[in-house]
């Protein structure tokens, strides 16, 4: 009971500190926030060896716990990844400051001038697993968008997260900002997550980033609004008018570039009209890359070496070198399958028919829909956002990569000259 009491007290204290920091950030210039980000980037480079040493310890502990390969890939840092993290902070600093941006402005017949102005959300709680780079990305995006952040990384990356967070704090201090702008929960006790999810009045929104069980728990238990996606059931559809070489290259990249990310393709749909001409070459490329294939009866009639898919395969996020393949009746069949089995995350069509592509882009109800491009582009950095906190599949606030603008709301500023309402 004493431990639970201490954690409750600690989280209340962090919530109050974050709220105060967020209020102070409202008066901070974009130049000062950029200076903090630039200083943090320098700290990351200067402390590269310390970060890699901490990550090596995390990796050793994770391997001893027999953590899956996809999780290990997310966890692992090397010199290039540390440099990428530092460069990401600099890219965020170079982006326009969204706070105070006038989204729209108009005059009313009664003389009132109305402006819709972008403002921060306030305090953002970010709960994430494995990826140490999220510590930097989330902290930097929150700072740039005028929000205070409370970060809660996974136990498997605790030492890496701490080393990166220290660089962020040093950057804040060097720029003369409150170090409470970016806080890292210091304990791995799961009770801290429960307390964070209940910090109503201090935390304005929760952004979870991790596996299905983590995100489901957050969505089920949080008393604070949540911005997240549950599954990444991403599809690649090869249309009858698809260029075969493009189909091979895009499918291979969408599945195998990094199998453990939420934008990795999990299901390949092929128009039955080109099943015989396109499947063999695509399947051979995937097999050569070490991918296990599971197909329906029509697919296996072309290639009996492909394993028989079960109904569960159409709704499974493998995050591994496994791909389900299904024959569909044209673009309408693909759209119907995605509507029935997809997760509204990211889906792609490969076709040279512009009309078919537009139909797919218009009717597939996903946060990200691509034409002739890999689903692995489902990433805020690739969208020019500098970085992202995660991908949102909801529709009530942000949708798709959650970058700077998605971490803001707006208010109305109304300027009058003595008007009273009749």
N, C-alpha and C positions, 0 to 999 in steps of 0.2 A: 504493500500500500504506500510505503514511503517513496518508492521509486516512481509509482504512478503519479503521486502528488508532485514530486520534483519535476517530472516531465510536463505536467499540466502547467506548473508555475513557469517553467522555462519557455514553453510555447506561448503563453500569454505575454511574457516579457518580450519575446521576439516579435510577436504581433504588434504590440504597442510601439516598439522601436521602428518597425517597418512602416507603420502608419505615420509616425512623426517624420521619418525620412522621406516618405512619398509627398507629404505636405511641403517639405523643404525643396524637393525637386521641382515643384511647380514654379519656383522663382529662379531656377538655374538656367543659365544660357546654354544654347546648343554648343557654343565653343567650349564651355567648361566640361560638358559631358564628353565631347570629342577628345578633349585633352586627357580625360580619365581613361578613355578607351585606348588612346595611343600609348599612354604610360603603362597600361595593363599589358598591351602587346609587347612592349619592350621587356617588361618583367617576365613574361612567358619565355621569351627568347633567352634572357639572362639566366633563368632558372630551369632551362631545358634539362640539364642533367638530373636535377632534383626531381623534376616531374617524371622523367623516364625511370628513375630508381624507384619512385613510389609506385609507378605502374607495373614495374617488374615484380614487385611484391604482390600487388593485386593479382597479376596474371598467375603467379605461382600458387597462390591460395585458390584461385578459381580452377586451375588444372587439378589441384589436389582434391577438389570437390567434384571433379568430373563434370564440369559445366560444358554444355554443348558447344560445338565448334562455331556456330553462328554467333553465340553470345560472346565467345572469346574474341572473335573478329571485331565485334563492337567495342569490346573492352580495350583491345590492344592499342598502345601508342608507340610510335617510332619518331625519329627526327622529323620526317616529312609531315606526319600528322600534327606534331606540335607546331611546326611552322604554319600548317594550314589553319590551326586554331588562332594563332597570332594574326595571320593575314585576314582571317574572317573578322576579327575585331576591328582591324583597320578599314575593311570594306564597309562595315556597319557605320564607322565614324564618318566615312565619306558620303553616306546617304543623306538626303535632305531630312532635316528635323521635322517630324510630322506635327509636333505640338504647336498649337496656335494657327495651324493652317486653316484658312477660310475655305471650307468645302463648297459653300454656296452663299450667295448674298442677294437680297432683293428688297425693293421698296413696296410698301403697301399704299393704297389710295389715301389712307388717313395720315400719311407722312412717316409712319414707323419704318425704320430701317432694320431688317432682320438678317443676322448672319448665323450660319451653322459652322461652328468652330471645333476643330479637333482637340480633344483633351485626353490625358492619361486615364487608364482604368483605375489606378490606385496602387493596391498591393496585390501581387500575383504570386501564388504558390505553385511551384513547379516540382512534380514528383516524377522521377525518371530512373531507369535502370541502365546498367552497363556502360553506356557511352560517356566517357569523361568529358568529351568535347561539348556536351550539352551544358555542363557547368558554365563554360565560357560563353557559349552562344546565348543561352537563356539570360544569364546575368547581363550581357552586353545589350541584347535587344530590349530588355526591361529598362535598363538605364537610359538608353537612347530615346525610348518612347515615354520617358518621364515616370516610369513605374518603379516602385521598390519591389525587390524579389526576395522570397524565402525559398531556398533550394533544398530539396531532399533527394540526394542520390542513393543509388542502391548500395548494399553492403559490399558487393563484389568489386566496386570501384571506389571505395571509401578513401583510400590513401591518395589515389590519383585526383579525386575531386577536391580533397583538402589542399593538395599542392597547387592546383589550378586556382582555387578560390583565394588562396593567399596572394596570388599575383593580381587578381581582380581587386582585392581590398587595398593592396599597395598602390595600385593605379588610382583608386578613389582618393586615398590619402594624399598622394603626390599632387593631385589636381585640386586639393582643398575641399573635397566632398565628404559627406558623412559616410563612414564605412558601413553603416546599417542599411545603406541603399541596396546592398547585395549580401544577404546572410545565408549561411549554410548551416542546416541543422546538424549539430555536432554528435548526435547519437544515432545508432542504427536500430534502436529499440522501435519495434513496429507501433508501439503506442504513440510515438511522436506523429506518425502519419494520421492516426485517428484524431489527435488533437488539432493538427493542421486543418483537417477537413471540417472541423467544427468551429474554426475561428471566425464566426460570424461577427461582423462589426469591425474586424481588423483586416481580413483578407477579402478581396473583391472577386477573385476568380481563381480557379484551380486548373492547371494544365498538366495532365498526366502524360507521360511518354514512356512506353515500355510494352510489355507483353499483355496478352488478353486478360489474364487474371488480375494484374495490377489495375488496368484501366477499368475493368468491371467493378472491382472493389471500390475504386474512387467514385465511379458513377452511381453505385448503389448507396454508398455511405455518406457522401459529402452533403453538408448543409450549405455549402458555398456553391455558386454556379460553376459548372465544369465545361471546358472546351477541349474536345478530344475526338479520337476515332477508336473504335473497338477492334476491328479487324482490317487487314489489308489484303482482301481477296481481289487481286488485280488481274485483269484479263488482257490478253493480246488476241485480236481477231484478224485472221488472214482471210481477206475477201477474195472473191473469184477473179477480181481485177488486180490482185496484188502482184507486184514485181517480186519474183522468186528470190533474187539476191538480197533485196531489202528485207523480205520476210525472214530469211535465214539470219541475217545480221541483227535485225531488231529483236527477234525472238530470243536469240542467244544472249544478247546483252541484257534484255529485260529480265531474263531468268538468272543468268549465271554471273553477271558482273559482281554483284554482291547479293547473295541469296538471303542474308539475314536482315535486310532492311524492309520497311513497310511498303516500299514501292516496287519490290520484286514481283514479277509475274508469277501467279500460282496456277492459272488455267490458260491453256491455248485453245482457242476456238478456230476451226477451219471450215470454210464453206465447202459443203460436200461436193460441189462442182469441180473443185481443184484438189480434192483430197488425194487422188492418185498421183497428180503431177507435183504437188507441193510438199506433202507430208514426208516422203522418203528423205529428201535432202535436209529438211528442217530437223527431222528426228535423228539423222546421222550426225549432224553438227552438235546437237544436244548430247547425244550419247558419247561422242568423242570428248566432250567437255566434262563428262562424269555425271550427267544428269539421269536420274531414274525417271522413266516415263510410264504413265498409267493412262490408258485410253478406253473409250467406249467400244462397242462391238464393231462399228464401222471403221474405226481407227485400227483395230486389231486385225480386221480383214485385210488391210493394206500391209500392216507390219505385225505379224503374230508374236514377235519378240517383245512387244510392248505389253506390260502387265495390264490385267483387267481392272479398270477403275470401279470403285464402289460409289454409291450415291453420296457418301460422306466426302469423297474427294472433291466434289464441286464446291464445297463450303469450307475447305481446310486451308488455313494459312500455314504452309509448311515451314517457311523461313529456312529452307534447306534445298539441296539439289534434287528436288522432286517436282515434277510438272504433270498436271492432269491435262489430257487432250480430248476434246469433244468435237464431233462433226455437227454442224448446224446448217439450217436451211437459209442461207443468205444472210444479209445484214439484219433483216427482221428477226431471224432466229437467234442471231448473236445478241441483239438488244433484249429479246425476251429472256434469254438465258442469264444475262447480266442482271436484269431486273429481279429475277427469281433467286439468284445465288450470290450476287455481288454484295459488296459492303459499302458502296458509294464512295470509294477511295480514288482509284486511278485505273482507267481503262483506255486501251489503244486500238485503233483500226489501221491495218496496212492495206492500202488500195491506191490505184492510180485513177480511180473514178471519183472526180471531185464531188459529184452529186451524192454518191453513196457516202463519202466521207462526211459531208455536211449533215446528212440524215443521222449518222452515228453521233456526231458531235452535238447535235441538237437534242436527240432523244435519250441518250444514255445519261441517267441522273446520277452522276458522280461528281466529286469535288474537282477532279482533274480528268479531262478527256483529251487524248492525243491523236493526231493523224500522222502516220509514217514517222514516229519517233518512239524511243524506248520509254517504258513506264518508269525506268530508273531516273528520269528527269523530274520525278515528283519530289522536288527538293527546293526549299526557299532560296538557297544559294544559287541554284541553276535558274531560278526565276528572277534573279537580279535583286533579291531582297537582302543580300549580304549573308544571311543565315536564317534559321527558323527555330521556333521552339517545338514545333510539331506540325502534324497535318490534322485539320479539323474536317470532319464529315458532316457536322451539324449545319443547320440553316438559320439558326436564330441570331448568330453574330458573325463570326468569321467562318470562312469555308476555304479549304485547301491549305497551302502553306501558311503558317501563322508567323508573320514577320512584324515589322514596325507598325504599319497602319492597322493591322489586325489586333494589336495590343492597345488600341485607343478606342475611345467612344467620342461623343461630341456633345456640345451644349449649344443652346441658342442665345445669342446676345442681341438684345432688342434695344435700339436707340430711338428715343423720342424727343419731343419738344413741348411737353406739357399735355399730351393727349390723355383724355379720360374716355372710358368706354361708355357709349350711350346705352 
